[in-house]
Amino acid sequence: MVLTANNIHKSYGPLEILKGVNLEIPKGQILSIVGKSGAGKSTLLHILGTLDWADRGDLHISDQSIKALRSNQLAAFRNQHIGFVFQFHHLLPEFTALENVCIPGYILRRNDAEVKAKAKELLTYLGLENRMEHKPTQLSGGEQQRVAVARALINQPDIIFADEPTGNLDSAASRDLHHLIRQLRDDYGQTFVIVTHNQELAELSDRCLEMKDGLLV
């Protein structure tokens, strides 16, 4: 399994958000998590993505116990093994598309030429070969999201977490992203966990779970 979560609990003050979530995700699966606003979907995604800590429970990613990692080790593990795609692309506006994609590779202190070559390969694969030197403000919303996807892929992560990845896109760009996710799974064996309100995206996934009353059903 790429990810195993056992008995994940999370509360904020007296409000119990997650009530003992259990989840296993095999390599190459596209999993969508749906549910009403406030059901705890994003809270779960942040815990699974190691951006937040559970109050109780165990999380393993690629056979690594997340609880066993100190904060600096966790940051390094996250950068190497986990990718993120968010509703708002979080691209750095002063950098080009190519430079934005390269950043996680540079954080890992990989060879500059190797990182740039991989970034160019990904951007070309994503249909952005003529947009590499453009800054985010010069790109459409769909193009910016594809740059964000390339950035998530640059370190060849074991799993990518996507939080409402089509929430800021028009219908055409959303459909393109849906098919791109499946293409990445088919071509690279990439694993995805997607929190979404988009029913079409959920239906294209290999598995869809609903978040309800603090549990996955």
TORGUZA-867706 format. One record per residue: residue in three letters; residue number from 1; x, y negated, z of N, C-alpha, C, O, CB in turn. Coordinates in steps of 0.05 Angstrom, whole numbers. Glycine has a CB too. Example, Ala and Ser with C-alpha at 12.3 -4.5 7.8 and 13.67 -1.06 7.14 Angstrom:
REM residues 2
('ala', 1, (264, 114, 156), (246, 90, 156), (264, 66, 156), (285, 66, 169), (226, 89, 181)) ('ser', 2, (257, 45, 142), (273, 21, 143), (258, -1, 157), (268, -23, 161), (282, 12, 114)) 
This chain:
REM residues 217
('met', 1, (16, 24, 0), (0, 0, 0), (18, -25, 0), (38, -27, 14), (-19, 0, 24)) ('val', 2, (9, -45, -16), (23, -70, -15), (17, -85, 11), (35, -98, 23), (16, -88, -39)) ('leu', 3, (-8, -83, 20), (-16, -97, 44), (-34, -79, 61), (-52, -66, 51), (-30, -124, 38)) ('thr', 4, (-29, -79, 87), (-46, -65, 106), (-52, -84, 130), (-33, -93, 143), (-33, -39, 116)) ('ala', 5, (-77, -89, 135), (-85, -105, 158), (-103, -89, 176), (-121, -76, 167), (-100, -132, 148)) ('asn', 6, (-96, -89, 202), (-112, -73, 221), (-122, -91, 244), (-106, -104, 258), (-94, -50, 233)) ('asn', 7, (-148, -91, 247), (-161, -104, 271), (-153, -133, 274), (-145, -142, 296), (-154, -88, 296)) ('ile', 8, (-156, -148, 252), (-147, -177, 252), (-169, -194, 265), (-192, -194, 257), (-142, -187, 224)) ('his', 9, (-162, -208, 287), (-180, -226, 301), (-169, -254, 300), (-144, -259, 301), (-183, -217, 331)) ('lys', 10, (-187, -274, 298), (-179, -302, 299), (-202, -319, 310), (-225, -317, 300), (-171, -312, 271)) ('ser', 11, (-195, -335, 330), (-215, -354, 341), (-204, -382, 341), (-179, -386, 343), (-223, -345, 369)) ('tyr', 12, (-221, -401, 340), (-214, -429, 344), (-231, -439, 368), (-255, -445, 365), (-219, -446, 318)) ('gly', 13, (-218, -441, 391), (-233, -447, 415), (-253, -425, 420), (-246, -401, 419), (-247, -475, 413)) ('pro', 14, (-278, -432, 426), (-298, -411, 432), (-309, -398, 407), (-325, -379, 409), (-320, -423, 448)) ('leu', 15, (-302, -408, 383), (-314, -398, 358), (-297, -375, 347), (-274, -379, 339), (-316, -421, 337)) ('glu', 16, (-308, -352, 346), (-295, -328, 336), (-300, -326, 306), (-322, -322, 297), (-305, -302, 351)) ('ile', 17, (-278, -329, 290), (-281, -329, 261), (-277, -301, 249), (-294, -292, 233), (-260, -348, 249)) ('leu', 18, (-256, -287, 257), (-251, -260, 248), (-254, -241, 271), (-243, -245, 292), (-223, -258, 235)) ('lys', 19, (-268, -219, 267), (-277, -202, 289), (-267, -173, 286), (-280, -154, 294), (-306, -201, 291)) ('gly', 20, (-242, -170, 276), (-231, -143, 273), (-231, -134, 245), (-241, -112, 238), (-246, -124, 290)) ('val', 21, (-218, -149, 227), (-218, -143, 198), (-197, -121, 193), (-174, -122, 203), (-211, -168, 182)) ('asn', 22, (-205, -101, 177), (-187, -80, 168), (-187, -80, 137), (-208, -83, 125), (-196, -52, 179)) ('leu', 23, (-163, -78, 126), (-161, -80, 97), (-135, -66, 87), (-114, -69, 99), (-161, -109, 88)) ('glu', 24, (-138, -51, 65), (-115, -39, 51), (-116, -47, 22), (-138, -45, 10), (-114, -8, 55)) ('ile', 25, (-94, -56, 11), (-93, -64, -17), (-70, -50, -31), (-47, -54, -24), (-90, -95, -19)) ('pro', 26, (-76, -33, -51), (-55, -20, -66), (-43, -38, -87), (-54, -58, -95), (-67, 6, -79)) ('lys', 27, (-20, -30, -96), (-6, -46, -117), (-22, -46, -142), (-34, -26, -150), (22, -33, -122)) ('gly', 28, (-23, -70, -155), (-36, -73, -180), (-66, -77, -179), (-80, -76, -199), (-30, -50, -197)) ('gln', 29, (-77, -81, -155), (-106, -85, -153), (-112, -115, -152), (-98, -131, -141), (-116, -71, -127)) ('ile', 30, (-135, -122, -165), (-146, -149, -163), (-169, -147, -144), (-190, -135, -150), (-154, -161, -191)) ('leu', 31, (-166, -159, -120), (-187, -159, -100), (-199, -187, -97), (-184, -206, -93), (-176, -149, -73)) ('ser', 32, (-225, -189, -99), (-239, -214, -94), (-254, -213, -67), (-265, -192, -60), (-259, -221, -116)) ('ile', 33, (-253, -234, -52), (-268, -237, -27), (-288, -260, -31), (-280, -282, -36), (-248, -242, -3)) ('val', 34, (-313, -254, -27), (-334, -273, -31), (-349, -276, -4), (-345, -261, 15), (-354, -265, -54)) ('gly', 35, (-367, -296, -3), (-383, -301, 21), (-390, -330, 23), (-380, -347, 9), (-367, -292, 46)) ('lys', 36, (-408, -335, 41), (-418, -363, 45), (-396, -380, 56), (-377, -370, 69), (-442, -363, 63)) ('ser', 37, (-398, -406, 52), (-380, -425, 64), (-380, -422, 94), (-402, -420, 107), (-386, -454, 56)) ('gly', 38, (-357, -422, 107), (-355, -419, 136), (-354, -391, 145), (-354, -386, 169), (-378, -433, 148)) ('ala', 39, (-354, -371, 126), (-354, -343, 134), (-327, -333, 144), (-325, -312, 156), (-364, -326, 111)) ('gly', 40, (-306, -349, 138), (-279, -341, 147), (-261, -332, 125), (-240, -321, 131), (-282, -320, 167)) ('lys', 41, (-269, -336, 100), (-254, -325, 77), (-226, -338, 77), (-206, -325, 75), (-268, -331, 51)) ('ser', 42, (-225, -365, 78), (-199, -379, 76), (-182, -373, 100), (-158, -371, 98), (-204, -409, 72)) ('thr', 43, (-195, -371, 124), (-180, -364, 148), (-166, -337, 144), (-142, -334, 151), (-198, -363, 173)) ('leu', 44, (-180, -318, 134), (-169, -291, 129), (-146, -293, 109), (-125, -281, 113), (-190, -272, 120)) ('leu', 45, (-151, -308, 87), (-131, -310, 66), (-105, -322, 78), (-83, -313, 71), (-141, -327, 43)) ('his', 46, (-107, -342, 94), (-84, -355, 106), (-69, -336, 124), (-44, -337, 126), (-92, -381, 121)) ('ile', 47, (-83, -320, 139), (-70, -300, 156), (-57, -278, 140), (-34, -271, 145), (-90, -288, 176)) ('leu', 48, (-71, -268, 120), (-59, -247, 103), (-34, -258, 88), (-15, -244, 83), (-80, -237, 82)) ('gly', 49, (-35, -284, 81), (-13, -297, 66), (9, -307, 85), (28, -319, 75), (-23, -319, 50)) ('thr', 50, (6, -302, 111), (26, -309, 131), (29, -339, 135), (49, -349, 146), (54, -297, 124)) ('leu', 51, (8, -354, 127), (8, -383, 132), (-4, -389, 159), (-1, -412, 169), (-8, -397, 110)) ('asp', 52, (-17, -370, 172), (-28, -373, 199), (-25, -346, 213), (-21, -325, 200), (-58, -382, 198)) ('trp', 53, (-27, -347, 239), (-24, -323, 256), (-51, -313, 265), (-68, -329, 272), (-5, -328, 279)) ('ala', 54, (-54, -287, 266), (-78, -275, 279), (-74, -276, 309), (-52, -276, 319), (-82, -246, 269)) ('asp', 55, (-96, -278, 324), (-95, -276, 353), (-89, -247, 361), (-75, -243, 381), (-122, -285, 365)) ('arg', 56, (-100, -228, 347), (-95, -200, 352), (-95, -185, 325), (-106, -194, 306), (-116, -188, 371)) ('gly', 57, (-82, -162, 325), (-82, -146, 301), (-54, -144, 289), (-36, -158, 296), (-101, -156, 281)) ('asp', 58, (-52, -125, 270), (-26, -120, 256), (-29, -125, 226), (-49, -118, 214), (-16, -92, 262)) ('leu', 59, (-7, -136, 215), (-6, -141, 186), (20, -131, 176), (42, -139, 186), (-10, -171, 179)) ('his', 60, (19, -114, 155), (43, -105, 141), (41, -112, 112), (20, -107, 99), (47, -74, 145)) ('ile', 61, (62, -123, 101), (64, -129, 72), (89, -115, 62), (111, -121, 72), (64, -160, 67)) ('ser', 62, (86, -98, 42), (108, -83, 31), (124, -69, 53), (149, -70, 54), (127, -101, 15)) ('asp', 63, (109, -56, 71), (121, -41, 94), (135, -58, 114), (149, -47, 132), (139, -20, 83)) ('gln', 64, (133, -84, 113), (146, -102, 132), (125, -111, 152), (104, -122, 145), (159, -126, 118)) ('ser', 65, (130, -106, 178), (113, -117, 199), (116, -147, 201), (139, -156, 206), (118, -103, 226)) ('ile', 66, (95, -162, 197), (97, -191, 198), (103, -201, 226), (117, -221, 230), (72, -204, 187)) ('lys', 67, (92, -187, 246), (96, -195, 274), (125, -193, 282), (134, -206, 301), (79, -178, 293)) ('ala', 68, (140, -176, 269), (168, -171, 276), (187, -193, 266), (210, -193, 273), (178, -144, 265)) ('leu', 69, (177, -212, 249), (193, -232, 237), (193, -258, 254), (172, -267, 262), (184, -238, 209)) ('arg', 70, (216, -270, 258), (218, -296, 270), (210, -317, 249), (208, -310, 225), (246, -302, 281)) ('ser', 71, (206, -341, 257), (195, -361, 239), (213, -366, 214), (202, -368, 192), (191, -388, 253)) ('asn', 72, (239, -367, 218), (256, -371, 194), (257, -347, 176), (259, -349, 152), (285, -378, 204)) ('gln', 73, (256, -323, 189), (254, -298, 173), (228, -297, 157), (227, -288, 134), (258, -274, 191)) ('leu', 74, (206, -306, 170), (180, -305, 158), (179, -323, 134), (168, -316, 113), (158, -312, 178)) ('ala', 75, (191, -347, 136), (191, -366, 114), (206, -354, 90), (197, -357, 67), (204, -393, 122)) ('ala', 76, (228, -341, 95), (244, -329, 74), (229, -305, 62), (229, -301, 37), (271, -319, 85)) ('phe', 77, (216, -289, 79), (200, -266, 69), (177, -276, 51), (172, -265, 30), (189, -249, 92)) ('arg', 78, (163, -297, 60), (140, -308, 46), (149, -318, 18), (136, -312, -2), (127, -331, 61)) ('asn', 79, (171, -332, 17), (181, -343, -8), (188, -321, -28), (185, -324, -52), (204, -361, -4)) ('gln', 80, (199, -299, -18), (208, -277, -35), (186, -258, -44), (187, -247, -66), (231, -262, -22)) ('his', 81, (167, -253, -26), (148, -231, -30), (120, -240, -35), (103, -223, -44), (149, -213, -7)) ('ile', 82, (113, -265, -31), (86, -274, -33), (84, -299, -51), (101, -317, -50), (74, -281, -5)) ('gly', 83, (63, -299, -68), (58, -323, -84), (30, -334, -78), (13, -320, -68), (59, -315, -114)) ('phe', 84, (27, -360, -83), (2, -374, -76), (-8, -390, -100), (8, -403, -114), (5, -392, -51)) ('val', 85, (-34, -389, -104), (-47, -407, -124), (-71, -419, -110), (-89, -404, -100), (-55, -392, -151)) ('phe', 86, (-73, -445, -108), (-94, -459, -94), (-112, -473, -113), (-106, -477, -137), (-83, -478, -73)) ('gln', 87, (-135, -482, -103), (-154, -497, -119), (-142, -523, -129), (-144, -530, -153), (-180, -504, -103)) ('phe', 88, (-127, -537, -112), (-112, -561, -120), (-84, -552, -123), (-72, -539, -106), (-115, -584, -98)) ('his', 89, (-72, -558, -146), (-49, -544, -156), (-24, -549, -139), (-5, -533, -140), (-44, -552, -184)) ('his', 90, (-23, -572, -125), (0, -578, -108), (26, -579, -124), (47, -571, -114), (2, -558, -85)) ('leu', 91, (25, -588, -148), (50, -593, -164), (62, -619, -155), (48, -638, -148), (44, -593, -194)) ('leu', 92, (89, -620, -155), (103, -645, -148), (103, -664, -171), (113, -657, -193), (132, -639, -138)) ('pro', 93, (90, -687, -168), (85, -704, -192), (110, -716, -205), (110, -723, -229), (68, -727, -184)) ('glu', 94, (133, -717, -190), (157, -729, -201), (173, -709, -218), (193, -717, -231), (174, -740, -179)) ('phe', 95, (165, -684, -217), (180, -663, -231), (165, -653, -255), (140, -654, -256), (186, -640, -212)) ('thr', 96, (179, -643, -275), (167, -631, -299), (154, -604, -292), (159, -593, -270), (187, -628, -322)) ('ala', 97, (139, -593, -311), (128, -567, -307), (150, -546, -302), (147, -530, -284), (111, -559, -332)) ('leu', 98, (171, -547, -318), (193, -529, -314), (205, -531, -287), (211, -511, -274), (214, -533, -336)) ('glu', 99, (210, -555, -278), (223, -560, -252), (205, -550, -229), (214, -539, -209), (229, -589, -248)) ('asn', 100, (178, -555, -232), (160, -546, -211), (160, -515, -209), (160, -504, -186), (131, -555, -218)) ('val', 101, (162, -501, -231), (163, -472, -231), (189, -462, -218), (189, -441, -205), (159, -461, -259)) ('cys', 102, (210, -476, -222), (236, -467, -213), (240, -470, -182), (256, -455, -171), (258, -483, -226)) ('ile', 103, (224, -487, -169), (230, -494, -141), (231, -469, -123), (251, -467, -108), (208, -512, -131)) ('pro', 104, (212, -450, -123), (215, -427, -105), (240, -411, -110), (252, -400, -92), (191, -409, -108)) ('gly', 105, (249, -409, -135), (274, -395, -141), (298, -409, -130), (317, -396, -120), (277, -392, -171)) ('tyr', 106, (298, -436, -131), (320, -451, -119), (320, -448, -89), (342, -447, -77), (318, -480, -127)) ('ile', 107, (297, -447, -76), (296, -443, -47), (309, -416, -39), (321, -414, -18), (267, -444, -37)) ('leu', 108, (305, -396, -57), (319, -370, -52), (348, -371, -59), (362, -351, -55), (305, -349, -68)) ('arg', 109, (358, -394, -69), (386, -397, -76), (395, -378, -98), (417, -368, -98), (404, -394, -52)) ('arg', 110, (376, -373, -117), (383, -356, -140), (399, -373, -160), (398, -398, -159), (358, -344, -153)) ('asn', 111, (412, -360, -177), (428, -373, -198), (411, -392, -215), (390, -384, -223), (442, -352, -215)) ('asp', 112, (422, -416, -219), (407, -437, -233), (398, -428, -261), (375, -431, -269), (423, -462, -235)) ('ala', 113, (417, -417, -276), (411, -408, -303), (390, -386, -304), (372, -385, -321), (436, -399, -318)) ('glu', 114, (392, -367, -284), (373, -345, -282), (345, -355, -276), (326, -346, -288), (383, -325, -261)) ('val', 115, (343, -375, -258), (317, -385, -250), (304, -400, -274), (281, -396, -279), (320, -405, -226)) ('lys', 116, (320, -416, -288), (309, -431, -310), (300, -412, -333), (280, -417, -345), (330, -451, -321)) ('ala', 117, (316, -392, -338), (309, -372, -358), (282, -358, -352), (265, -355, -369), (331, -352, -362)) ('lys', 118, (279, -351, -326), (254, -337, -318), (231, -356, -319), (209, -349, -328), (257, -326, -289)) ('ala', 119, (235, -382, -311), (213, -402, -312), (204, -406, -341), (181, -408, -347), (223, -428, -300)) ('lys', 120, (224, -408, -359), (217, -412, -388), (202, -388, -399), (183, -391, -414), (242, -417, -404)) ('glu', 121, (210, -364, -391), (197, -340, -399), (168, -340, -390), (150, -333, -406), (212, -315, -389)) ('leu', 122, (163, -347, -365), (136, -347, -354), (119, -368, -367), (96, -363, -374), (137, -351, -324)) ('leu', 123, (129, -392, -370), (114, -414, -383), (107, -407, -412), (85, -414, -421), (129, -440, -381)) ('thr', 124, (125, -394, -426), (120, -386, -453), (98, -364, -453), (80, -365, -470), (145, -375, -467)) ('tyr', 125, (100, -345, -435), (80, -324, -432), (52, -336, -427), (32, -326, -437), (88, -305, -409)) ('leu', 126, (52, -358, -412), (26, -371, -405), (17, -391, -425), (-2, -406, -421), (29, -384, -378)) ('gly', 127, (31, -393, -448), (23, -410, -470), (30, -439, -466), (18, -457, -478), (-6, -409, -473)) ('leu', 128, (51, -445, -450), (59, -472, -444), (87, -478, -454), (101, -495, -443), (58, -477, -414)) ('glu', 129, (96, -464, -475), (123, -467, -485), (128, -496, -495), (151, -505, -495), (128, -448, -508)) ('asn', 130, (107, -510, -503), (111, -537, -513), (104, -558, -492), (103, -582, -498), (93, -542, -537)) ('arg', 131, (100, -550, -467), (93, -568, -446), (112, -568, -422), (107, -580, -401), (65, -561, -436)) ('met', 132, (135, -555, -426), (153, -551, -404), (165, -577, -392), (169, -579, -368), (176, -533, -412)) ('glu', 133, (169, -597, -410), (181, -622, -401), (160, -643, -393), (167, -666, -388), (200, -633, -422)) ('his', 134, (135, -635, -393), (114, -654, -386), (110, -654, -355), (113, -633, -342), (87, -646, -399)) ('lys', 135, (104, -677, -344), (98, -679, -316), (69, -673, -311), (53, -675, -330), (106, -707, -305)) ('pro', 136, (61, -666, -286), (33, -658, -281), (12, -677, -292), (-9, -668, -302), (29, -654, -252)) ('thr', 137, (17, -703, -290), (-3, -723, -299), (-7, -722, -329), (-27, -733, -340), (5, -751, -291)) ('gln', 138, (12, -709, -344), (9, -707, -373), (-3, -681, -381), (-6, -675, -405), (37, -709, -385)) ('leu', 139, (-12, -665, -362), (-24, -638, -367), (-53, -638, -360), (-62, -653, -342), (-9, -616, -352)) ('ser', 140, (-69, -622, -374), (-97, -618, -367), (-99, -602, -341), (-79, -591, -331), (-112, -604, -390)) ('gly', 141, (-123, -601, -330), (-127, -585, -305), (-120, -556, -309), (-107, -543, -292), (-155, -588, -296)) ('gly', 142, (-128, -545, -332), (-122, -517, -337), (-92, -512, -341), (-82, -491, -332), (-136, -508, -362)) ('glu', 143, (-79, -531, -354), (-50, -528, -357), (-35, -530, -330), (-16, -516, -325), (-39, -550, -377)) ('gln', 144, (-44, -549, -314), (-32, -551, -287), (-36, -525, -271), (-17, -516, -257), (-45, -575, -271)) ('gln', 145, (-59, -513, -273), (-63, -488, -259), (-46, -465, -270), (-37, -448, -254), (-93, -480, -260)) ('arg', 146, (-40, -465, -296), (-22, -445, -307), (7, -450, -297), (21, -431, -293), (-23, -446, -337)) ('val', 147, (14, -475, -294), (41, -481, -283), (42, -470, -254), (62, -459, -246), (47, -511, -283)) ('ala', 148, (20, -474, -239), (19, -464, -212), (21, -433, -211), (33, -422, -193), (-7, -473, -198)) ('val', 149, (9, -420, -231), (10, -391, -232), (39, -383, -238), (49, -364, -226), (-9, -380, -254)) ('ala', 150, (52, -396, -257), (80, -390, -263), (98, -394, -238), (115, -378, -233), (90, -408, -286)) ('arg', 151, (93, -415, -223), (108, -420, -199), (104, -397, -179), (123, -389, -166), (100, -447, -186)) ('ala', 152, (79, -388, -177), (74, -365, -159), (88, -340, -167), (94, -323, -150), (43, -360, -157)) ('leu', 153, (93, -337, -193), (105, -312, -204), (136, -313, -205), (148, -292, -208), (95, -307, -232)) ('ile', 154, (148, -336, -201), (177, -339, -208), (195, -320, -192), (215, -311, -202), (185, -367, -202)) ('asn', 155, (188, -314, -167), (204, -296, -151), (194, -267, -152), (202, -251, -135), (205, -306, -122)) ('gln', 156, (177, -261, -171), (166, -234, -175), (155, -223, -149), (164, -203, -139), (188, -215, -186)) ('pro', 157, (135, -237, -138), (124, -229, -111), (110, -203, -112), (101, -194, -133), (106, -251, -101)) ('asp', 158, (107, -190, -89), (92, -166, -87), (62, -171, -88), (47, -153, -97), (98, -152, -60)) ('ile', 159, (53, -195, -80), (25, -201, -79), (21, -231, -82), (37, -247, -73), (12, -191, -52)) ('ile', 160, (-1, -238, -96), (-8, -266, -100), (-35, -271, -87), (-54, -256, -92), (-8, -274, -130)) ('phe', 161, (-37, -292, -71), (-62, -300, -58), (-72, -325, -73), (-57, -344, -77), (-58, -306, -28)) ('ala', 162, (-97, -325, -80), (-109, -347, -94), (-134, -356, -80), (-153, -341, -76), (-116, -339, -124)) ('asp', 163, (-135, -382, -71), (-157, -393, -56), (-173, -411, -75), (-164, -433, -81), (-147, -408, -31)) ('glu', 164, (-197, -402, -83), (-214, -417, -102), (-198, -427, -126), (-199, -451, -131), (-228, -440, -87)) ('pro', 165, (-184, -410, -140), (-166, -419, -162), (-180, -433, -185), (-167, -448, -200), (-150, -396, -172)) ('thr', 166, (-206, -428, -188), (-221, -440, -210), (-239, -463, -201), (-254, -475, -216), (-238, -420, -225)) ('gly', 167, (-237, -470, -175), (-255, -489, -163), (-253, -517, -174), (-271, -533, -173), (-252, -490, -134)) ('asn', 168, (-230, -523, -186), (-225, -550, -196), (-223, -551, -227), (-213, -570, -239), (-199, -562, -184)) ('leu', 169, (-232, -529, -240), (-230, -526, -269), (-257, -526, -282), (-277, -519, -270), (-215, -501, -276)) ('asp', 170, (-258, -535, -307), (-283, -533, -322), (-287, -504, -331), (-270, -487, -326), (-282, -552, -348)) ('ser', 171, (-310, -498, -342), (-318, -470, -347), (-299, -457, -367), (-293, -433, -363), (-346, -469, -358)) ('ala', 172, (-290, -471, -387), (-272, -459, -407), (-245, -452, -394), (-234, -430, -398), (-267, -478, -431)) ('ala', 173, (-234, -471, -379), (-208, -465, -365), (-211, -443, -344), (-192, -428, -340), (-197, -491, -352)) ('ser', 174, (-234, -442, -332), (-239, -421, -312), (-239, -394, -325), (-226, -375, -315), (-266, -425, -298)) ('arg', 175, (-252, -391, -348), (-252, -366, -362), (-224, -358, -371), (-217, -334, -369), (-271, -367, -387)) ('asp', 176, (-209, -377, -380), (-181, -372, -388), (-165, -360, -365), (-150, -341, -368), (-167, -397, -399)) ('leu', 177, (-169, -373, -341), (-155, -363, -317), (-163, -335, -309), (-147, -319, -301), (-158, -383, -294)) ('his', 178, (-189, -330, -311), (-199, -303, -305), (-185, -282, -322), (-175, -262, -311), (-230, -301, -310)) ('his', 179, (-184, -287, -348), (-171, -267, -365), (-141, -266, -361), (-129, -245, -365), (-178, -273, -395)) ('leu', 180, (-129, -288, -354), (-100, -289, -349), (-94, -272, -325), (-74, -257, -325), (-91, -318, -344)) ('ile', 181, (-110, -273, -304), (-105, -256, -280), (-105, -227, -288), (-88, -211, -279), (-126, -262, -258)) ('arg', 182, (-125, -219, -303), (-126, -190, -312), (-102, -183, -329), (-91, -161, -327), (-152, -184, -327)) ('gln', 183, (-94, -202, -346), (-71, -197, -364), (-45, -194, -347), (-29, -177, -353), (-67, -220, -384)) ('leu', 184, (-42, -210, -326), (-19, -208, -309), (-19, -181, -294), (2, -169, -290), (-18, -231, -289)) ('arg', 185, (-42, -172, -286), (-44, -146, -273), (-36, -124, -293), (-21, -106, -286), (-72, -141, -263)) ('asp', 186, (-46, -126, -318), (-41, -105, -337), (-12, -105, -346), (0, -84, -350), (-59, -108, -362)) ('asp', 187, (0, -129, -351), (27, -131, -362), (49, -128, -341), (70, -118, -346), (30, -157, -376)) ('tyr', 188, (43, -138, -317), (64, -139, -296), (58, -122, -271), (74, -120, -253), (68, -168, -287)) ('gly', 189, (34, -110, -271), (26, -94, -247), (22, -112, -223), (26, -103, -200), (47, -73, -241)) ('gln', 190, (15, -138, -228), (13, -157, -206), (-12, -153, -189), (-33, -147, -199), (13, -186, -217)) ('thr', 191, (-9, -155, -163), (-30, -152, -143), (-41, -180, -136), (-26, -198, -131), (-21, -137, -118)) ('phe', 192, (-68, -182, -136), (-81, -208, -129), (-101, -204, -107), (-116, -184, -107), (-94, -220, -155)) ('val', 193, (-102, -224, -89), (-125, -227, -71), (-136, -254, -75), (-123, -274, -72), (-115, -223, -40)) ('ile', 194, (-162, -255, -82), (-175, -280, -91), (-199, -286, -74), (-217, -270, -72), (-182, -279, -121)) ('val', 195, (-199, -309, -61), (-223, -320, -48), (-237, -337, -68), (-225, -356, -79), (-216, -336, -22)) ('thr', 196, (-263, -332, -73), (-277, -346, -95), (-307, -348, -90), (-318, -330, -78), (-271, -334, -122)) ('his', 197, (-319, -369, -99), (-348, -371, -102), (-357, -365, -131), (-380, -365, -136), (-358, -399, -93)) ('asn', 198, (-337, -361, -148), (-343, -357, -177), (-351, -328, -182), (-334, -310, -180), (-319, -365, -194)) ('gln', 199, (-376, -324, -188), (-387, -297, -191), (-374, -282, -215), (-369, -258, -213), (-417, -297, -194)) ('glu', 200, (-368, -297, -236), (-356, -285, -259), (-328, -274, -253), (-321, -252, -261), (-354, -305, -283)) ('leu', 201, (-312, -290, -238), (-286, -281, -230), (-288, -257, -211), (-272, -238, -214), (-271, -304, -216)) ('ala', 202, (-307, -258, -193), (-310, -235, -174), (-317, -209, -190), (-307, -188, -183), (-332, -241, -154)) ('glu', 203, (-334, -212, -210), (-342, -188, -225), (-319, -177, -243), (-320, -153, -249), (-366, -195, -243)) ('leu', 204, (-300, -194, -250), (-277, -184, -265), (-256, -170, -248), (-237, -158, -259), (-264, -207, -280)) ('ser', 205, (-259, -172, -222), (-239, -160, -204), (-243, -129, -203), (-264, -119, -210), (-242, -172, -176)) ('asp', 206, (-223, -116, -193), (-224, -87, -190), (-242, -79, -166), (-256, -59, -166), (-197, -74, -187)) ('arg', 207, (-241, -97, -146), (-256, -92, -121), (-266, -119, -110), (-251, -139, -111), (-239, -77, -100)) ('cys', 208, (-290, -119, -100), (-301, -144, -89), (-313, -138, -62), (-329, -120, -59), (-323, -156, -108)) ('leu', 209, (-304, -153, -41), (-314, -150, -14), (-327, -176, -6), (-318, -198, -14), (-291, -143, 5)) ('glu', 210, (-347, -174, 11), (-361, -197, 21), (-353, -202, 50), (-351, -184, 66), (-392, -194, 19)) ('met', 211, (-347, -227, 56), (-341, -235, 84), (-367, -243, 97), (-381, -261, 87), (-320, -259, 85)) ('lys', 212, (-374, -229, 119), (-400, -234, 132), (-396, -229, 162), (-387, -208, 170), (-422, -216, 120)) ('asp', 213, (-404, -249, 178), (-403, -246, 207), (-375, -238, 217), (-373, -222, 235), (-424, -226, 216)) ('gly', 214, (-354, -249, 204), (-327, -245, 213), (-315, -218, 205), (-294, -211, 215), (-326, -247, 242)) ('leu', 215, (-328, -204, 187), (-319, -178, 178), (-321, -176, 147), (-337, -190, 135), (-334, -155, 191)) ('leu', 216, (-306, -158, 135), (-308, -151, 107), (-328, -129, 104), (-326, -108, 117), (-281, -144, 94)) ('val', 217, (-348, -133, 86), (-368, -112, 82), (-370, -105, 53), (-387, -88, 45), (-396, -121, 93)) 
